[in-house]
């Protein structure tokens, strides 16, 4: 009888260990098995038309998707949210992304896919024509959107009177309404943003260029190297076949400055 009781206790203990081990396996976080595609609302690079993602970068990624055999849908999120997701999870493609030192340890970059000039704009009716960022910052506030190259540049120069919005269209509307005096924005997006705001290029005037930025496809840390290489090969083929130039001219009515691509692998701590 005692022997049978010991056997039952041993069996129950064994089952409990198996159960706990299985429980540990379920709760252990695992990487997504498929690539997640994230972008921001920045027309004409990427934006929503109804509930459908469209734009130059969206169309480019859709073309590359078919070449690499990827079928995930493209998600359009506010930049800060999209960047947060890509910074924390593997198997995320974030686009269109500028390369910064602070991002080199977090992402593998494929590109460039576009070149943008970061410009400062004023209302056409504003008669003051400041020639430098220092002069601008003394005359009034600047509108930018959160997480943009524009915000980073202004922060680097120590500009304090900055109004930060969640979307670039909000910043433009602040300029048009007189809530900010100047607007800092990538030139590629200006024409379509003006159209969305119900106006055109005659409403504003460019003052000067702050920086020229190349934009890339950014693959989050932990994404397999083979995946990054596959997308790079697809982009290279797309460029060599002439489709890249045609797509760029379709959306921007100008020639692409870069028609070849490369991979910038993420930097490891010892690098």
N, C-alpha and C positions, 0 to 999 in steps of 0.2 A: 504493500500500500504506500509506504513511504517512498519506495523506488518510483512508483507511478507518479506520485506528487512531484518528485524532483524532475522527472521527465517533462511534466506539464509546465513547470516553472521555467525550465531551460528553453522549451519551445516558445513560450510567451516572450521571454527575453530576446530570443532570436528574431521573432516577428517584429518586436518593438524596434530593434536596431535597423532592420530592413526598412521599416516604415520611416524612421528618422532620416536614413540615408536618402530615401526616395524624396522625402520632403525637402532635403537640402538641394537635390538636383533641380527640383521645380522652381525654387526661389532664387537660384543662382542666375544672375543676369547674363543674357547671351546676346551676341551681335545680331542685328537684322540680317536675314539671309538675302535680301534684295536691296538694290540701291534706291535710296530716297532722293527725289529731285526737288530742290527748293530754289525759289527765286523771289524777287521783291517786285512791288509795283513801281517800275521806273520806265515809263514809255519813252521812246519806242523800243527799248531793249526788252522789256517784259512788262505785261500788264494784263488785266482781265477785261475781256469783252463779253459782257453778260457773265456767264459762269465758266467761260473758256479762256485759258491762258493763251496769249499771243504775243507777238513782238519779234524783233530780230533775234535776240538770244534764245527765245523760246523756239522759234522756227529752226534755228541752228541745232539746238539740242534734240529736237524732234527728228531731224535728219540723221544725227549721229546715233540716236537711239535705235533706229531701224538697222543701222550698220553693225551695231554691237549686239543686237538681239535683246535689248532692254524694253520692257513694256510698262514700267511704272508711270503713273500720271505725274505731271508737273504741278506742284503746289505753289501758289502765290501768297506769300506771307509778308507782314511788315519786316523790314530788314533786321531790326534788333532781335525779333523772335526767331527768324530763320537762322541768323548767325549763332544765336544761343543754342539752337538744336544741333547745328553742324559742329559747334565747338565741343559738344558733350558726347555725341554718338558717332560710331563708325558707320561706314557705308552710306554717307550722305554726300551728294553732289550739290554744291552751292554756287549759284551764278547770278549775275556777272560780278566778279570779285577782284578788287585791287590787291596787289601784293604789298604787304607791309612786313617789316622786321618782326613785329609782334605776332604775325600770323604764320611765319615760316616754320615754326615748330608744331603747328596745328594742322596744316594742310599740305597736300601735294597739289601743285598748280599745273594746269595744262592750258597752253595758249601762246600768245595772246589771241583773243577773239575780237577785240575792238580797242580803239584808242580814243580817249575822251580828254578834252581840255576843261579844266576847272576854271570857270569864269566868274567874275563879279559883275552883276547887272544892276541897273537903276531904272526907274521909270523914265520914259522918254520926255516927260514934262519937267523933270528935275533938271534945273539949269547948272547945278554944281557938277564939276567933272574932276573928281579926285583922281590922282594918278598912282596912288599906292594904298596898300592895305592899312597903313598907319593913318593916312588921311581919311579913309573911309570910316575907320573905327571911331574917329573923333567927331565925325559928322552925324552918325546915326547907327542904329542897330542893323545887324545882318541876319537874314533868315536862312536856315539850313535844315536838313532833315537828319534825324538821329542815326548815327553810325556811318554816315556818308564820308567820302574822301574830303568833301568841303568842310565838314565839322572837324575832322582830324587836322586839316591845314590851319584852320582858325585857332584851334587849341594849341598847335605847335607855335604859332606866332603870338600866343598870349592874348588873343582878342577876347574881351570879357562880355561886351554887349551883343550877345548872340541869342537869337530866339530859335529854339529847336522844336521841330515838328516831327510827327511820326511818319508823314508822307511828303514827298517833294511837292505835290500839288498844293498841300496846305501852306507850305512856305511861299509859293508863288502867289497864292491868294492873299497872304499877309502883305506882300509887296504891293499888289494891286489895290488893296484896301487902305494902304498907308500905315499899317501897323508896324512894318519895318521899312527902313529907307533903302536897304540894299538886299540883294539876293545872290547867294553863292551856289552855283549849280554846274553840273557837267553839261557841256554844250550839246551833246548828242540828244539830250532829253528835252531841250528847251522848246523846240517848235511844237511838239505834240502836247507838252504840258500847257502851253499857251492856248492851243486849240481846245483842250479839255476845260480850260478856264473861261472859254468863250471869247477869246481875243486872239491877237496875232503878233507877229514880230515887231509891228509898228508901236506897240505899247511899251516896249522896253528898249534899253540901249546897253550894249556891252561896254564895260569900262576897261578891264585888263584881264590877262590870264594869270592865274596863280600857279598852276602846275599842269603837266601833261601826265595822264594816268593810263596805263595799259590794263585791260580787264581780262580776267582768266576764268576758266572753270576750276573750282576748288573742291578737292576731294578730302573729306575729313580723315583725321588720323585714325588708323585702324582699317581703312579700306584696303583690300588686297592690292598689292602692286600690279598684279596681272590685270585687274580691272582698270587701273589708271592707264597702263600701257595700251590696253585695248581701245580706250577712248581716245588716247593720243593718236594711235594709228588711224582711227576713223577720221579724226580731224585732219590729219596730214593728207589722207587720201582725198578728202573733200576739197582741200585747198589745191592739191595738185591737179585735180580734174576740172578746176575753174569754177566750181559751184560756189565756193566761198566768196569770191570776188563778185559774182552775180548777185548773191544774197545781200552782201554789204551795200552794193549800189542800189538795190531795190529799196532798202529801208532808209538809207542815209543820203542817197543821191550824191555820193562822193566815193572816191577810190579808197580801198583799205590801205592803211599805212604798212601793215604787216600781213604777209601772205604765206608765212611759214610758222610752224609752231614747235614748241619744245616742252619738256617736263621740268619743273622746279620741284625736286623732291624735298619733303619736309626735313628740317634740320634737327639733328639729334643733339642732346645736351653737350656732348663732347665736340660737336661741330662749332 
